[in-house]
Amino acid sequence: LGPSFPTRRSSDLLIGIALILSWLILLLRYPAKALLVSLAAILCLGLVTLWVLWQDSQETRQLDRLELRLSYSPELCPADRPLQVQLHNGNTVPLLALQWRVAAYRPGDTVNLADDVYAAPRYRGPGELEAGGDWQDCLPVPPLRPGYRAETVEFRAEHLQGNF
């Protein structure tokens, strides 16, 4: 199954077409006023775009300050959850939520050996982690491709998503 995309209803399409036609009619009928309103709308849209880009870069910087280490540790963790997770929040603000995917690689290789199946475990961090705080837990190992064992691969956290 591929990714699911939202489908457009015909009413959404009709509303978009009506808005574009209205703007074109206003632009032809009242060019000076419509142009002024259009420039104001473009300016507002530009400000919103800048705000979103700034928020995204701030979130990326905060995620970069997290130290998330994964290690296969069956001697320290229960048998059903042998993947040890250690997280340090190097930010000045608390971490409210964190989720990620676990990838498995043979040392020196770039092919992800973790099977991305629907039944694979979902990985989430602590509910809230204060600035400068540490958290550790044991989690289940993701299913690996046939022929590979957890003790022969290194695990990495990828596609981090967090709220601060």
N, CA, C and O of each residue as an XYZ file, in Angstrom:
656
protein
N       0.833     -1.188      0.000
C       0.000      0.000      0.000
C       0.870      1.241      0.000
O       1.824      1.342      0.772
N       0.550      2.154     -0.839
C       1.295      3.403     -0.927
C       0.738      4.430      0.040
O      -0.227      4.160      0.755
N       1.342      5.601      0.062
C       0.838      6.641      0.949
C      -0.537      7.106      0.504
O      -0.856      7.132     -0.684
N      -1.335      7.470      1.486
C      -2.665      7.953      1.140
C      -2.636      9.475      1.076
O      -2.056     10.137      1.937
N      -3.255     10.001      0.069
C      -3.320     11.437     -0.121
C      -4.769     11.875      0.015
O      -5.679     11.150     -0.387
N      -4.988     13.056      0.580
C      -6.366     13.520      0.669
C      -6.939     13.734     -0.729
O      -6.259     14.227     -1.629
N      -8.177     13.359     -0.886
C      -8.823     13.539     -2.185
C      -9.544     14.874     -2.200
O     -10.055     15.332     -1.178
N      -9.579     15.482     -3.355
C     -10.274     16.766     -3.509
C     -11.720     16.501     -3.892
O     -12.025     15.730     -4.802
N     -12.573     17.156     -3.175
C     -13.975     17.081     -3.535
C     -14.234     18.101     -4.633
O     -13.511     19.091     -4.754
N     -15.251     17.860     -5.419
C     -15.549     18.781     -6.521
C     -15.950     20.155     -5.996
O     -15.721     21.156     -6.675
N     -16.541     20.227     -4.808
C     -16.924     21.533     -4.265
C     -15.683     22.367     -3.938
O     -15.701     23.587     -4.103
N     -14.602     21.720     -3.475
C     -13.361     22.449     -3.210
C     -12.807     23.034     -4.503
O     -12.351     24.177     -4.538
N     -12.852     22.248     -5.545
C     -12.355     22.695     -6.836
C     -13.199     23.853     -7.371
O     -12.658     24.811     -7.924
N     -14.505     23.768     -7.211
C     -15.395     24.832     -7.678
C     -15.155     26.140     -6.911
O     -15.194     27.223     -7.493
N     -14.911     26.029     -5.617
C     -14.647     27.232     -4.818
C     -13.355     27.897     -5.296
O     -13.299     29.119     -5.429
N     -12.331     27.106     -5.551
C     -11.068     27.653     -6.054
C     -11.232     28.331     -7.392
O     -10.703     29.419     -7.616
N     -11.969     27.687     -8.285
C     -12.205     28.282     -9.609
C     -12.999     29.575     -9.477
O     -12.695     30.555    -10.157
N     -14.014     29.594     -8.611
C     -14.828     30.795     -8.411
C     -13.976     31.945     -7.865
O     -14.142     33.090     -8.286
N     -13.074     31.650     -6.938
C     -12.209     32.701     -6.383
C     -11.272     33.277     -7.450
O     -11.071     34.490     -7.512
N     -10.708     32.417     -8.275
C      -9.801     32.883     -9.329
C     -10.550     33.714    -10.358
O     -10.063     34.761    -10.785
N     -11.734     33.255    -10.759
C     -12.536     34.013    -11.724
C     -12.959     35.362    -11.154
O     -12.933     36.369    -11.861
N     -13.347     35.388     -9.886
C     -13.736     36.651     -9.243
C     -12.577     37.624     -9.228
O     -12.748     38.807     -9.520
N     -11.402     37.132     -8.889
C     -10.236     37.998     -8.856
C      -9.921     38.532    -10.252
O      -9.605     39.712    -10.402
N     -10.001     37.676    -11.277
C      -9.734     38.128    -12.648
C     -10.755     39.171    -13.098
O     -10.388     40.154    -13.742
N     -12.015     38.971    -12.770
C     -13.050     39.942    -13.143
C     -12.793     41.274    -12.448
O     -12.892     42.331    -13.072
N     -12.464     41.228    -11.156
C     -12.163     42.461    -10.431
C     -10.914     43.142    -10.990
O     -10.849     44.369    -11.066
N      -9.936     42.344    -11.376
C      -8.710     42.907    -11.932
C      -8.986     43.611    -13.263
O      -8.408     44.663    -13.534
N      -9.862     43.042    -14.096
C     -10.198     43.662    -15.378
C     -11.127     44.860    -15.198
O     -10.989     45.863    -15.897
N     -12.061     44.759    -14.274
C     -13.063     45.821    -14.098
C     -12.512     47.009    -13.304
O     -12.733     48.165    -13.667
N     -11.796     46.713    -12.225
C     -11.238     47.755    -11.359
C      -9.739     47.483    -11.161
O      -9.335     47.035    -10.088
N      -8.927     47.742    -12.163
C      -7.506     47.342    -12.089
C      -6.731     48.006    -10.946
O      -5.912     47.343    -10.310
N      -6.956     49.251    -10.676
C      -6.177     49.950     -9.651
C      -6.475     49.385     -8.260
O      -5.560     49.103     -7.485
N      -7.774     49.224     -7.951
C      -8.147     48.711     -6.632
C      -7.778     47.238     -6.489
O      -7.261     46.826     -5.450
N      -8.039     46.445     -7.522
C      -7.743     45.013     -7.450
C      -6.238     44.771     -7.341
O      -5.797     43.847     -6.659
N      -5.465     45.602     -8.014
C      -4.016     45.447     -7.941
C      -3.513     45.773     -6.539
O      -2.626     45.096     -6.019
N      -4.079     46.806     -5.933
C      -3.690     47.183     -4.576
C      -4.043     46.069     -3.591
O      -3.234     45.718     -2.732
N      -5.249     45.514     -3.715
C      -5.673     44.419     -2.837
C      -4.812     43.180     -3.088
O      -4.460     42.467     -2.149
N      -4.480     42.930     -4.329
C      -3.640     41.777     -4.667
C      -2.246     41.915     -4.062
O      -1.692     40.950     -3.536
N      -1.683     43.122     -4.141
C      -0.370     43.339     -3.546
C      -0.415     43.157     -2.031
O       0.512     42.593     -1.449
N      -1.470     43.623     -1.395
C      -1.612     43.441      0.049
C      -1.744     41.952      0.393
O      -1.167     41.486      1.376
N      -2.495     41.215     -0.412
C      -2.650     39.778     -0.172
C      -1.328     39.046     -0.364
O      -1.002     38.141      0.405
N      -0.568     39.429     -1.382
C       0.733     38.800     -1.624
C       1.693     39.120     -0.483
O       2.466     38.257     -0.066
N       1.653     40.348      0.025
C       2.488     40.719      1.154
C       2.141     39.891      2.389
O       3.035     39.395      3.074
N       0.853     39.743      2.676
C       0.414     38.929      3.819
C       0.831     37.475      3.640
O       1.293     36.838      4.587
N       0.670     36.955      2.441
C       1.071     35.578      2.161
C       2.576     35.404      2.346
O       3.029     34.383      2.863
N       3.340     36.396      1.925
C       4.789     36.355      2.108
C       5.173     36.369      3.580
O       6.086     35.651      3.989
N       4.483     37.181      4.383
C       4.767     37.221      5.820
C       4.439     35.891      6.489
O       5.195     35.419      7.338
N       3.324     35.291      6.114
C       2.957     33.982      6.665
C       3.992     32.930      6.270
O       4.360     32.084      7.085
N       4.459     32.979      5.030
C       5.483     32.037      4.561
C       6.773     32.203      5.358
O       7.376     31.214      5.774
N       7.198     33.440      5.573
C       8.401     33.686      6.369
C       8.239     33.169      7.796
O       9.169     32.582      8.350
N       7.080     33.378      8.388
C       6.807     32.904      9.746
C       6.898     31.372      9.812
O       7.504     30.832     10.737
N       6.307     30.676      8.848
C       6.338     29.217      8.821
C       7.766     28.710      8.638
O       8.170     27.759      9.307
N       8.535     29.329      7.741
C       9.924     28.923      7.533
C      10.764     29.148      8.783
O      11.617     28.325      9.114
N      10.528     30.258      9.479
C      11.258     30.533     10.712
C      10.924     29.503     11.782
O      11.818     29.016     12.474
N       9.648     29.168     11.923
C       9.235     28.162     12.911
C       9.858     26.809     12.585
O      10.311     26.100     13.483
N       9.880     26.451     11.310
C      10.443     25.172     10.889
C      11.941     25.112     11.176
O      12.445     24.088     11.639
N      12.653     26.203     10.903
C      14.097     26.198     11.172
C      14.369     26.168     12.673
O      15.353     25.569     13.107
N      13.521     26.800     13.464
C      13.688     26.774     14.912
C      13.474     25.355     15.436
O      14.224     24.896     16.297
N      12.466     24.663     14.930
C      12.214     23.283     15.339
C      13.362     22.366     14.919
O      13.740     21.461     15.663
N      13.914     22.597     13.736
C      15.044     21.799     13.265
C      16.255     22.001     14.165
O      16.938     21.035     14.503
N      16.530     23.243     14.558
C      17.650     23.517     15.460
C      17.439     22.839     16.811
O      18.385     22.307     17.394
N      16.216     22.856     17.306
C      15.935     22.213     18.588
C      16.087     20.695     18.492
O      16.603     20.067     19.417
N      15.648     20.109     17.398
C      15.819     18.662     17.218
C      17.291     18.298     17.096
O      17.702     17.224     17.536
N      18.096     19.191     16.497
C      19.530     18.933     16.377
C      20.228     18.934     17.729
O      21.289     18.327     17.871
N      19.656     19.603     18.725
C      20.257     19.665     20.056
C      19.898     18.453     20.917
O      20.373     18.337     22.047
N      19.075     17.561     20.400
C      18.751     16.328     21.124
C      19.823     15.283     20.838
O      20.277     15.145     19.702
N      20.218     14.562     21.856
C      21.152     13.447     21.691
C      20.359     12.166     21.939
O      19.963     11.886     23.071
N      20.131     11.400     20.896
C      19.355     10.172     20.989
C      20.255      9.019     20.554
O      20.654      8.940     19.393
N      20.570      8.133     21.486
C      21.440      6.992     21.202
C      20.668      5.694     21.387
O      19.954      5.510     22.373
N      20.827      4.799     20.419
C      20.191      3.487     20.463
C      21.271      2.423     20.500
O      22.264      2.510     19.778
N      21.076      1.418     21.340
C      22.036      0.313     21.372
C      21.296     -0.976     21.708
O      20.363     -0.993     22.511
N      21.737     -2.040     21.076
C      21.170     -3.360     21.340
C      21.807     -3.875     22.632
O      22.999     -4.181     22.655
N      21.022     -3.969     23.700
C      21.537     -4.334     25.019
C      20.654     -5.379     25.680
O      19.905     -5.053     26.601
N      20.724     -6.641     25.228
C      19.860     -7.663     25.837
C      20.241     -7.952     27.296
O      19.429     -8.488     28.050
N      21.472     -7.600     27.697
C      21.878     -7.850     29.083
C      21.331     -6.788     30.042
O      21.213     -7.053     31.239
N      20.997     -5.596     29.545
C      20.481     -4.515     30.394
C      18.968     -4.351     30.310
O      18.359     -3.735     31.185
N      18.364     -4.898     29.267
C      16.938     -4.701     29.019
C      16.205     -6.042     29.037
O      16.831     -7.091     28.887
N      14.887     -6.016     29.217
C      14.104     -7.253     29.160
C      14.198     -7.902     27.774
O      14.495     -7.232     26.786
N      13.944     -9.193     27.715
C      14.087     -9.950     26.468
C      13.150     -9.453     25.376
O      13.508     -9.498     24.199
N      11.960     -8.981     25.734
C      11.017     -8.514     24.711
C      11.273     -7.070     24.284
O      10.658     -6.588     23.332
N      12.178     -6.374     24.982
C      12.521     -4.988     24.646
C      14.024     -4.770     24.802
O      14.451     -4.074     25.724
N      14.838     -5.358     23.911
C      16.288     -5.283     24.093
C      16.979     -4.047     23.518
O      18.206     -3.956     23.565
N      16.221     -3.099     22.981
C      16.818     -1.899     22.388
C      16.841     -0.782     23.431
O      15.800     -0.237     23.798
N      18.050     -0.449     23.904
C      18.175      0.584     24.922
C      18.228      1.957     24.254
O      18.972      2.168     23.297
N      17.426      2.882     24.774
C      17.342      4.244     24.250
C      17.807      5.198     25.337
O      17.346      5.136     26.477
N      18.737      6.091     24.965
C      19.190      7.139     25.870
C      18.995      8.471     25.172
O      19.446      8.671     24.044
N      18.311      9.385     25.864
C      17.982     10.686     25.288
C      18.432     11.787     26.231
O      18.170     11.738     27.432
N      19.115     12.784     25.673
C      19.499     13.975     26.431
C      18.936     15.191     25.714
O      19.161     15.370     24.517
N      18.205     16.025     26.440
C      17.637     17.251     25.887
C      18.632     18.387     26.106
O      18.734     18.912     27.214
N      19.367     18.771     25.062
C      20.346     19.843     25.154
C      19.763     21.217     24.887
O      20.510     22.168     24.658
N      18.448     21.339     24.911
C      17.775     22.618     24.645
C      17.565     23.393     25.934
O      17.747     22.862     27.030
N      17.183     24.648     25.791
C      16.853     25.480     26.954
C      15.355     25.466     27.226
O      14.882     26.137     28.143
N      14.615     24.710     26.439
C      13.171     24.574     26.625
C      12.828     23.101     26.796
O      13.555     22.245     26.290
N      11.741     22.780     27.495
C      11.387     21.372     27.677
C      10.889     20.723     26.385
O      10.277     21.370     25.536
N      11.167     19.450     26.269
C      10.667     18.635     25.161
C       9.310     18.104     25.579
O       9.194     17.433     26.604
N       8.279     18.398     24.795
C       6.921     17.981     25.153
C       6.554     16.625     24.567
O       5.864     15.841     25.218
N       7.000     16.336     23.356
C       6.688     15.063     22.710
C       7.754     14.774     21.668
O       8.299     15.690     21.053
N       8.048     13.489     21.473
C       9.044     13.091     20.491
C       8.656     11.735     19.925
O       8.248     10.832     20.656
N       8.790     11.606     18.607
C       8.599     10.307     17.966
C       9.623     10.163     16.852
O      10.113     11.154     16.311
N       9.942      8.903     16.512
C      10.965      8.634     15.516
C      10.772      7.237     14.950
O       9.978      6.441     15.451
N      11.529      6.961     13.884
C      11.607      5.624     13.307
C      12.984      5.068     13.603
O      13.961      5.813     13.675
N      13.059      3.766     13.772
C      14.343      3.116     14.001
C      14.780      2.445     12.707
O      14.024      1.695     12.089
N      16.008      2.729     12.313
C      16.608      2.098     11.139
C      17.758      1.217     11.619
O      18.373      1.490     12.650
N      18.038      0.166     10.868
C      19.116     -0.756     11.215
C      20.072     -0.859     10.030
O      19.643     -1.065      8.894
N      21.357     -0.717     10.298
C      22.372     -0.750      9.245
C      23.509     -1.681      9.651
O      23.881     -1.756     10.823
N      24.052     -2.384      8.669
C      25.312     -3.078      8.916
C      26.384     -2.012      8.984
O      26.296     -1.015      8.266
N      27.395     -2.186      9.825
C      28.449     -1.159      9.930
C      29.056     -0.846      8.567
O      29.477     -1.747      7.841
N      29.095      0.428      8.230
C      29.663      0.882      6.969
C      28.728      0.782      5.776
O      29.145      1.072      4.655
N      27.490      0.384      5.976
C      26.548      0.208      4.874
C      25.469      1.286      4.944
O      25.252      1.886      5.997
N      24.796      1.530      3.825
C      23.762      2.565      3.783
C      22.367      2.013      3.497
O      21.436      2.782      3.258
N      22.214      0.692      3.521
C      20.921      0.080      3.248
C      20.216     -0.201      4.572
O      20.745     -0.908      5.430
N      19.022      0.360      4.728
C      18.249      0.145      5.938
C      17.716     -1.284      5.947
O      17.008     -1.695      5.027
N      18.057     -2.035      6.985
C      17.662     -3.437      7.085
C      16.412     -3.643      7.925
O      15.955     -4.775      8.084
N      15.857     -2.573      8.461
C      14.621     -2.687      9.234
C      13.445     -2.750      8.273
O      13.304     -1.909      7.385
N      12.609     -3.752      8.462
C      11.414     -3.883      7.625
C      10.415     -2.819      8.033
O      10.088     -2.681      9.211
N       9.939     -2.075      7.066
C       8.953     -1.033      7.337
C       7.562     -1.622      7.103
O       6.915     -1.353      6.091
N       7.128     -2.420      8.053
C       5.821     -3.065      7.942
C       4.827     -2.334      8.825
O       5.201     -1.576      9.720
N       3.568     -2.575      8.556
C       2.517     -1.893      9.306
C       2.563     -2.259     10.787
O       2.254     -1.428     11.642
N       2.947     -3.493     11.094
C       2.954     -3.963     12.474
C       4.222     -3.571     13.233
O       4.374     -3.931     14.400
N       5.128     -2.843     12.589
C       6.373     -2.436     13.256
C       6.040     -1.529     14.436
O       5.082     -0.758     14.380
N       6.830     -1.619     15.502
C       6.539     -0.785     16.670
C       6.695      0.700     16.373
O       7.508      1.097     15.538
N       5.913      1.505     17.061
C       6.002      2.963     16.964
C       6.847      3.434     18.137
O       6.653      2.987     19.268
N       7.775      4.326     17.874
C       8.703      4.751     18.910
C       8.381      6.172     19.340
O       8.312      7.086     18.518
N       8.187      6.342     20.627
C       7.877      7.646     21.206
C       8.743      7.852     22.434
O       9.074      6.913     23.159
N       9.096      9.096     22.642
C       9.921      9.434     23.794
C       9.071      9.701     25.018
O       7.888      9.361     25.054
N       9.679     10.309     26.016
C       8.949     10.612     27.247
C       7.870     11.658     26.984
O       7.960     12.425     26.025
N       6.874     11.684     27.820
C       5.814     12.679     27.652
C       6.356     14.091     27.737
O       5.995     14.945     26.928
N       7.225     14.347     28.713
C       7.833     15.665     28.847
C       9.212     15.477     29.448
O       9.383     14.739     30.418
N      10.191     16.147     28.868
C      11.569     16.067     29.341
C      12.088     17.486     29.501
O      12.146     18.251     28.538
N      12.461     17.825     30.714
C      12.904     19.190     30.995
C      14.195     19.524     30.261
O      14.926     18.636     29.822
N      14.459     20.811     30.137
C      15.692     21.271     29.489
C      16.892     20.715     30.235
O      16.971     20.821     31.459
N      17.830     20.119     29.499
C      19.020     19.530     30.110
C      18.778     18.175     30.747
O      19.689     17.597     31.339
N      17.562     17.662     30.632
C      17.212     16.395     31.270
C      17.620     15.181     30.450
O      17.878     15.272     29.249
N      17.672     14.035     31.137
C      18.013     12.762     30.504
C      16.866     11.774     30.699
O      16.116     11.851     31.672
N      16.750     10.850     29.755
C      15.725      9.802     29.805
C      16.303      8.561     29.166
O      17.022      8.636     28.170
N      15.986      7.428     29.743
C      16.372      6.184     29.102
C      15.278      5.157     29.322
O      14.541      5.196     30.308
N      15.197      4.235     28.371
C      14.161      3.215     28.404
C      14.609      2.056     27.521
O      15.598      2.162     26.796
N      13.884      0.969     27.589
C      14.121     -0.181     26.720
C      12.901     -0.348     25.821
O      11.763     -0.322     26.290
N      13.147     -0.516     24.542
C      12.074     -0.609     23.554
C      12.257     -1.858     22.705
O      13.352     -2.419     22.664
N      11.200     -2.304     22.025
C      11.334     -3.471     21.153
C      12.165     -3.156     19.909
O      12.189     -2.024     19.426
N      12.838     -4.179     19.408
C      13.637     -4.052     18.187
C      12.687     -4.103     16.993
O      11.755     -4.907     16.988
N      12.903     -3.261     15.982
C      12.033     -3.346     14.806
C      12.279     -4.660     14.061
O      13.366     -5.228     14.162
N      11.293     -5.145     13.322
C      11.529     -6.363     12.546
C      12.606     -6.117     11.488
O      12.592     -5.106     10.786
N      13.535     -7.064     11.394
C      14.632     -6.948     10.431
C      14.348     -7.818      9.219
O      13.575     -8.774      9.294
N      14.974     -7.482      8.113
C      14.847     -8.286      6.903
C      15.377     -9.695      7.178
O      16.256     -9.882      8.020
N      14.842    -10.670      6.471
C      15.280    -12.051      6.713
C      16.792    -12.204      6.519
O      17.374    -11.651      5.586
N      17.406    -12.961      7.416
C      18.834    -13.235      7.325
C      19.697    -12.326      8.179
O      20.912    -12.515      8.221
N      19.117    -11.343      8.864
C      19.882    -10.419      9.693
C      19.448    -10.554     11.141
O      18.272    -10.767     11.435
N      20.422    -10.426     12.045
C      20.143    -10.521     13.481
C      20.424     -9.167     14.133
O      21.267     -8.403     13.662
N      19.722     -8.886     15.203
C      19.846     -7.590     15.881
C      21.255     -7.349     16.415
O      21.697     -6.201     16.461
N      21.963     -8.385     16.815
C      23.311     -8.179     17.376
C      24.360     -7.865     16.319
O      25.483     -7.498     16.664
N      24.018     -8.003     15.029
C      24.995     -7.734     13.968
C      24.786     -6.388     13.272
O      25.536     -6.053     12.355
N      23.789     -5.618     13.686
C      23.508     -4.336     13.042
C      23.594     -3.220     14.067
O      23.544     -3.461     15.273
N      23.722     -1.993     13.573
C      23.665     -0.823     14.449
C      22.353     -0.100     14.192
O      21.901     -0.001     13.052
N      21.756      0.395     15.241
C      20.451      1.035     15.154
C      20.614      2.545     15.225
O      21.434      3.070     15.977
N      19.803      3.230     14.413
C      19.813      4.696     14.390
C      18.380      5.207     14.401
O      17.475      4.591     13.839
N      18.198      6.356     15.058
C      16.900      7.026     15.051
C      16.844      7.955     13.853
O      17.758      8.751     13.635
N      15.775      7.856     13.076
C      15.608      8.697     11.891
C      14.217      9.310     11.895
O      13.319      8.831     12.588
N      14.045     10.367     11.123
C      12.759     11.056     10.954
C      12.200     11.511     12.308
O      11.045     11.245     12.640
N      13.039     12.198     13.072
C      12.589     12.713     14.353
C      11.543     13.796     14.166
O      11.666     14.655     13.293
N      10.520     13.742     14.992
C       9.481     14.768     15.029
C       9.240     15.096     16.492
O       8.973     14.204     17.297
N       9.332     16.368     16.837
C       9.166     16.730     18.232
C       8.446     18.047     18.415
O       8.358     18.875     17.509
N       7.935     18.207     19.619
C       7.265     19.459     20.015
C       7.984     19.984     21.249
O       8.279     19.237     22.182
N       8.260     21.280     21.235
C       8.951     21.899     22.355
C       8.085     22.955     22.972
O       8.492     23.599     23.939
